[in-house]
Amino acid sequence: MAINMLLHNLGNREKVGYTTWGCMWEKGHCTLETGFILKNEAKVQVPMQSRVTAYWPDGSVKWTSHTADAARLGDSIEVLIGSESEKKEKIELKRSEEKLTVLAGSMVVTLALKGNELFQTAAYEGKTYLADATPVLMLEEPSVWEGNPVKIEKKYTPRITEVTVEEEGELQVILKYTGHHELVTGEEKIPFHIRMKIGLNSPRLDFVHTFYYDGDEEKDFLKGLGIRFHSPLKGELYNRHVRFMGDNGVFHESLAQLLTWRPRIPEDIYKRQVKGQLLVLEGEDKKLVDTVMKAMPFWSEYDLCQDSASHYLIRKKIKDENCCYLDSLHGNRTEGGAAFGSEQGSVLFSIRDFWEKYPSGYTFKNLDTDVCEATIWFWSPKAETMDFRHYANRGYNQVYYEGYDYKGATPYGIACTSECSVKVSDKLIPSDKEITQFAQNVKQPVQYIGTPEFYHRMKAFGYWSLPTRNTQTENWLEEQLERAVAFYAMEVKQRNWYGMFNYGDFMHTYDKERHQWRYDMGGYAWDNTELVPTLWLWYAFMRTGREEIFTLAEKLSRHASEVDVYHLGKYKGLGSRHNVRHWGCPCKEARIAMAAHHRFYYYLTGDRRFEDIFEELKDNEMTFLNKDPLGDFYAKEEMVYKSHARSGPDWSSLCANWMTRWERFNDKKYRDKITTGIEDIKKAPLKLISGPDFEFDPASVRLRYIGENAAGGTHLQICMGAPQVFMELADLLEDEEWKKMIADYGRFYYLPREEQIKESGGIIGKREFSLPFMAAAMGAYGANYLKDDTLAERTWRILLQTLISEGNHDGFKEQQIENKGNQKTLIEIPWITTNFVAQWCLNVIVVLAFIREKLPKTLEEVDKLVEDMSAEGFRKA
């Protein structure tokens, strides 16, 4: 039994700032009263902040979240059960009816509990560096004036309606702001949640900014979005500096460049200024500089905008509205580190994934006054506005795979989350190295992770395999799994899958003739979690611990949980199926939004934003009353219950939401929702094999058997994550009948057709058990549970033959082609679809967990196994 957990720093990231990670504990071992202690690499106890994030069904603690100062930890840490010594220093909160003061050692933050500011002042070591932090929103409305098209720019004022202390710890406090933006007319738009993290003695503030789109897509185009600060400045203008990271090195200027014609400034003075040194001038030097300062321009404003994945621009201007900007630097990609400073000190800024989530930017204004206005732009107003409208006024169902022929696109209710950090310093201006390191730490924050072997032994997130290469076939399978991940990691870069609303997602299907993904072909464009690439990538990470896979999965989870899902309105809790626009498909379903996609990231990192997501999902079965997932297939007047749910992927997705709520709060109400449906499925003629279409009553969460119908195909029952949810639930519920039902399902799926008809008494009719490789995890579960060697062999045969034929073992082999796809050398897999890759890889990872010993040892044996699928009555996938 484990009474401790060993973790290591993912990818050897720089160990600075406060970091939060998750720990998993064996069932029955920890209670809510259990204490935890942290030891660093040198086995020295370090202060830590802890909270419970999940429970086992018996009420014991399953997952915990912990926070500590990474600078005190090292590359490996150990979390143990025990009583932590009392902290010598801790954060204190002072509250009144109108005001909150956070006393975090060296950092003191004051804020009003009502109004429009995130905080009033932020002081470090007694000096105020930041003040009046406010959310910023600008919308643009197209209009017509005297027959000419014009654009109306609307600037909104934030209104914070609630401030909560989401986490009140001794080492870190998280404040959560709820609010919206207003016009002077009273119009309210674009709600937000903003989190601010304050660490003990930390000179840094971290922000997680989430906005929800509730605008009119016809007129509410996104022009600007960010957070604005004021920062006091003092001292000579020639001692005021700005720095911005570039592609190579750091752009650095002073507001007053002491490089003059007449009179000429001594070269040494200018050299020291360019190095960022404080100039303390006396005598003739000061007299000379004071003279030129009366007759030179002062660069009052600097603006950086990353307007695309391959271009940014730094501009500057003097303080005169009638004067233009000067282009200072054009570049390709900047990581977004930035700073300004004066004799008062300096402030550093960084937006996470700055160029990847373009158009990001900064505007530093009034640098020649006593107070600078600094804006962090998640959407820079210097870039093209975001147009939320659809690309067409109808759908293209049969031709372009869009679900239905009616237009179902709506962005109303989607969200987007951005992260940024601000750090203060008493230096005149931070060095190039400091800015670069800060940006890198914001982009790749230190993250402590356990070993794959530990998670596997604990059955974290159910059943999956560890990689082994003991045989030729095992080695081949692992090579394919590695190739698949490497290909998609490369495609993100090669195809520029970037931007605020795109980053993290993959495309669905490739067009080998155009050497391009089908970005313009309806349902073949953005994937939107179709066939759960989320689960594929997270299980791939769990079994390998590789940082590059973690990054792919993290970005996909962040995107898919925000942009692909509705957080407001009638579709709240549902998501949009794959499309040219992420919100474009008429099909709005629970499976796109389900909690199963993102539980991994939440429990491993403790990310609080996902608590909002899970809260939205816990009762989203009621949304089925607004959008019946099978409403276009059944006559409403003939229904007994008010909606429908397929056992998979609709009901299984609800189970994922309920399971997450049950384990997070030990709330048995949500366990009972699951068992209610299970009991109804048990009553169906073929149990889990039946359906998968059921009538569904959201109020009672009851399922009603309506025959052997499969709108869309039986494979949809098991290709959207249902097997993983079903298997994990079977263990949590300790329901042996449910386990046998899963096993029987896998066995039945792989029976020859005539045996299926015979065993079912013919009631399955023409319902096909199509795309059998997607059921491999269920087949393997059945083979293991039933000790059925024939089923095990059949499962491997079906899974392997989808990637091996006629002795061809190329698998996910890439090919190179010259001067295609806008690449000098294009790397492609011409036949690739994300559906296939995600499902094949996911099934391999799970099947190996159950029937590895039945895998043929050599590729020659594999060829013999798959050479004649027709003997088993299966078609090639």
Protein Blocks (a to p, Z undefined) as FASTA:
>chain_A
ZZbdcdddehhiacedjddddddddehkacfklccddddfkopacddddddfbdcfkopa
fbdcddddfklnojcdcddeddddddfbdcdddddfkbccddehjaccdddfbdjbfbfb
dceehiafbghiacdddddddddeehiacddddddddddfbdcdfbacfkbccddddddd
ddfkopaghiadddddddehiabdcdddddddfbdfklmccfbgcdddddddedjfklcc
cddddfeocddddfbdcbdfbdcddfklmmmmmnopacddehjllmmmmmmmmmcccdfb
ccdddfbfkbccdddddddfkbccddfbdcfbdehiacdddfkbccddddehkllmcccd
dddehklbmbdcddddfbdfkbccddfbdfbfbdcfklnonopacdcbdfehpacddddd
ddddfbfbacfklmmmmmmmmmmgcdddddfklmmmnopgiaadddddfbfklmmmmmmm
mmmmmmmmmmmmmnopgcjklgopacfbdcfklopaffkgojlmcnklpahlmlmmmmmm
mmnopaklmmmmmmmmmmmmmmmpcfedjkgoiacdddfblklpfbdcfklmpmklmmmm
mmmnopaklmmmmmmmmmmmmmmmmmcfklmmpcfklpmblbdcdfblklmmmmmmmmmm
mmmnopaklmmmmmmmmmmmmmpmnlmmgojbccddfklopacdebjcdehijklmmmno
mmmmmmmmmmmnopaklmmmmmmmmmmmmgcfklmmmmnnomnmmaccehkllmmmmmmm
mmmmnopaklmmmmmmmmmmmmggehianlmadcddehihhiabacddfkbcfklmmmmm
mmmmmmmmmmmmmpcfbfklmmmmmmmmmlnopacZZ
